[in-house]
Amino acid sequence: MYEQTRVLDVHGHVSHPMAGMGQAFMFMVSMNGKLPSNVRAGSEAASAMGLGPEEFAVSTGRHVGLMDDRGIEMQVIGPRPFLMNGGSVQPHVLPHWTRLVNDSIHTQCEMYPDRFIGAAQLPQRAGEDDATHMLDEATRCVDELGFQGIYVSPDPEGRRNSPGMADPYWNPLYAFCEERGLPVIVHGTNCLDPRFEPVPHNYQLGFVAEQYWANQILSHSDVFERFTGLKVIICHCGGALDRWIATDPHLSQKDLSDNLFYDTCAHDETYLATAIKQRTPERMCFGSEVPGSGSALRENGRPADDLVPVIGGYDFLTEADKTLIFNENPKRLFSGFGN
């Protein structure tokens, strides 16, 4: 809670048992074969691999405890982006890995239905004619699992070979999401650029670049003229800050306040404040990625991803602005957050 306002978080990732999911991923890649998803059934095979109900209870319980500590009421959870692995899983295996990830998200949501909303991973393949190949899994996640959002990577294979986000390639997915009222959550994944090798956690470099480029492409293009009801959230404040003033034509001069949104998942307080000022509170949704990459401690001893007091303490924001960010904007995009 912030004051008397429920804090609703649009940026979270599934807390599947990491040992079990790591083993499942290793088997799929090593076998180059299909491994059935038994997570939802709670089968003996799932338990034997470390993906049984007991393991999920531990990992999900820890996740909820961290949300409680950070004052977060509910959270949208999707895949862990660095494990989406469009570049390292063979095309015939990728749908099965994707199904396992989505079943894990659903399992976590079922355990705490009043705390989590699911968002789907898709079996993205950059070399297909268009996004139609993603729709079977998107439909399953919405119709069978009750998910309310769709994760996409602008560069799923990490090789910068995917069509840009204004390309007709994406039209089938945009039409599906617009028709179903599903926000598209844009989040980078692994980047396989060999220059990044010296950088620890170098997938984060791909996040910054791909999310910022997606923001530029979407805002300057005609995507929202063709899909007027489409809602898109770009993670991590849009990837990077803008260096131009608001009236500069290097920035889109369109009013996209009904279509293009950003989350607050940035830990440096000066950076986050500037991002909110650039994007405006009307287009910012609270996002923390708890639990994720924000475990470094501030001078006050609190973790970097404890963002409610950070945003609550910004004196340039009115209380109405803070309510927009913490509560009203997330509810505009996800009906599961309720009233």
ABEGO torsion letter per residue (X at the ends): XBEABBBBBABBBBBBBAAAAAAAAAAAAAAGBBBBBAAAAGBAAAAAAGABAAAAAAAAAAAAAAAAAAGBABBBBBBBAAAAGAAABBAAAAAAAAAAAAAAAAAAAAABAAABBBBBBBBBBAABABAAAAAAAAAAAAAAAGBABBBBBABAAGAGABBBAABAAAAAAAAAAAAAGBBBBBBBBBBABAAAAABBGAAAAAAAAAAAAAAAAAAABAAAAABAABBBBBBGGGGBBBABBAABAABBABBAAAABBBBABBABAAAAAAAAAAAEAAABBBBAGOBBAAABBBAAGBBAABAAAAAAABAABBAAAAAAAAAAAAAAABAAAEX
